[in-house]
Structure formats: structure tokens, C-alpha cells
Amino acid sequence: MRRADFDNIRRILDRSTPNRPTLFEFFLNRPLYEKLAGEPVPEVSRRAEYNRWLIRAFRNAGYDYATIHPPPGMAFRTNEHDSASTISLNAYHSITDRESFARYEWPDPDQCDYSLYDRLSADLPEGMKAIVCGPSGVLENVIALTGYDNMCLMTVENPGLLKAVFDRVGSVLLRHYEIAAAFDSVGALISNDDWGFNTQTMLSPETFEEYLFPWHRKIAAACHAAGKPVILHSCGQLTEVMDAIIDDLGYDGKHSYEDKIIPIEEAYEKYHSRIALLGGIDLDFVCRRTPEEVRQRSLKMLERAEGRGSYALGTGNSVPEYVPDENYFALTGAALSGAE
């Protein structure tokens, strides 16, 4: 089994060259985690045990870190709905006016049990660190609370209320990252916030600057103030705002790529000298192609980045249950071949 060494991820996020091919994935899926950990998932309510199980799965898969979620209570409550494979961005919203905004019960990071992150130090194998994500991001939570169509209308009809929602969500998430970044067990953080459709951003770049970007600047700055790099996970067509992501907001790495938007090979050539690129082997490609095709594309991407740095291998987004296991292992095997 390969020895974990978080320094490889850190080198990549510093736009340097890792000591050997390195893997990155935001998250996998329950059956795959169980296969990798060698045991069924514990109850999520037993959070410390759940985190140990998650660490074991990431470790056995060959990652130098484990993605750890926020503590219980650090989530934005929305109206209850049935679980479904997909839901409308306009469904189940909670805030429609000043009255519903005033009634909403906001999460308080200072009342959550972040000591769970301190306990990770005893559970992480030598060389591993945690990478902590958010309970979704600023824009995603605003959309969940207001509904996408309503949010768009608010930019014209009620911009004051919309700004109040963004500011409240942003301040809660900023405090989450301030607290999480302070723990020695945490090596980096993920600001996970989808901003785009396949063809454009969800709001105009100018509207992003008015409502969204001020909070992402603060989140990135808080992580850096603690000496930790921070990754933006954001899906969609973000070409119009990539310069802002790199030069203004100050993110160290960018995750989530699709071939129909920009193939990782093209994105790497365009941006690798300015920001680390993580993952990128298109999820549809990983699902539909043969294991050997997945392996060959992965090997070629690693060869492209050899000696140039700024790249960790993984899928374009995550590893949901419909990804064939043999294809996932073909991808990871490209980085793990011959590694101790």
C-alpha cells in the first residue's frame, strides 16, 4: 500500500511538482467507501466513528487526505422534501420576504462541535491530513433558501433582501472556515459552490461581484491567514470568471471539469501556471469508456503534467454509484502503479 504524504497535495496547490503521481477526489459513494474501508458505513450520528471509517476508505484507495464534512448542526435547513435523484432549483425554498427571513433559524458555527476535527489527529494515519468542505457554498445555499427563479427576480425587485440573505449565508460559512482552518489535522479546505450551467454562469459576473464574490474573497483570505490552501469546487461554464477566481478571489486550486465545457487537457495548458487543476477526467467518459481507455487517458494526463506540476488525477466531479468500479480503479491505478 502506498504511504500517505499530504505534502504532495500541498505541493500541487502551491503550483509545484509533487514527489509522485497524486490522486484527488471530492467524494466517492457509499458502496465504494464500504468496499475500500472493508466494513459497512456506521451511523452518521456516530460522527467520530463515521470519520474514522471515511479516513480508512480514502487511505486504502491511495489518497493523501480524507474529505471531512462539517460537524452536526452546521447546515442550512430547508423545507422538508422527499429524497429524489433530481429536484428543481425552485423547490422547497424557505425565504420569500423580510418576514420569512426574520423567522429563519440560522446555523451558528460557534455552537457546533468542532472538537471532532481535533480528534482527527489521532485517527489520521501518518502523513495524512483532512481536507474540510462546507455544507455547500454561498450561492448554493442562497438558491436553496430562496429558489433560483426567485433569486433572479430579487436582483431587480428586492435587491436589499437578496443582499441580506447572501450576507447572512456568507457570514455563517466564513465562520465555519475560520474555525475549521485553525486545526492542525486540517491540511486544506474546499469551498464547494456550484456557479454555472453548461453554457454560462448562473448569474452575470457583475451580479456575482455585487453579492457573491465578497464572501469568497473573505473565505479564501481566512484559510490563507491560517496557513492553509483552499480549493474551489464549482461546476459549470466559468470561463468569464476564471481570472477573478485566480487573481482576485485567490483560490489555490480549481476542481470540476467537463469535456463539453473545457476538457482538462485544454484547461491545464491554459491555467496550470496560475492555479492548480484537480481531477478533470470527464465523468461521462469514465462511465462509458472501457477501463483501458480510462487508464490510458489518465496516464496521458499524468504525463502531460510530469515535471510541470499543478495537477492531481481524478474524475471531473466525483464518483457516484453509477460509475463502474473497474473504471474507477483503472483511473486510480494509473497513479498508483508501482507505488509503495
Secondary structure, DSSP 4 states (H G I P E B T S, - for coil): -PPP-THHHHHHHTTS--SS--B--S---HHHHHHHHTSPPPPTTSHHHHHHHHHHHHHHHT-SEEEEPPPTT-S---------S---TTSS---SSHHHHHH-----GGGS-THHHHHHHHHSPTT-EEEE--SS-HHHHHHHHH-HHHHHHHHHH-HHHHHHHHHHHHHHHHHHHHHHHT-TTEEEEEEE---B-SSSBSS-HHHIIIIIHHHHHHHHHHHHHTT--EEEE--S--GGGHHIIIIII--SEEE---TTT--HHHHHHHHTTTSEEE--B-HHHHHHS-HHHHHHHHHHHHHHHTTT--EEB-BSS---TTS-HHHHHHHHHHHHTT--
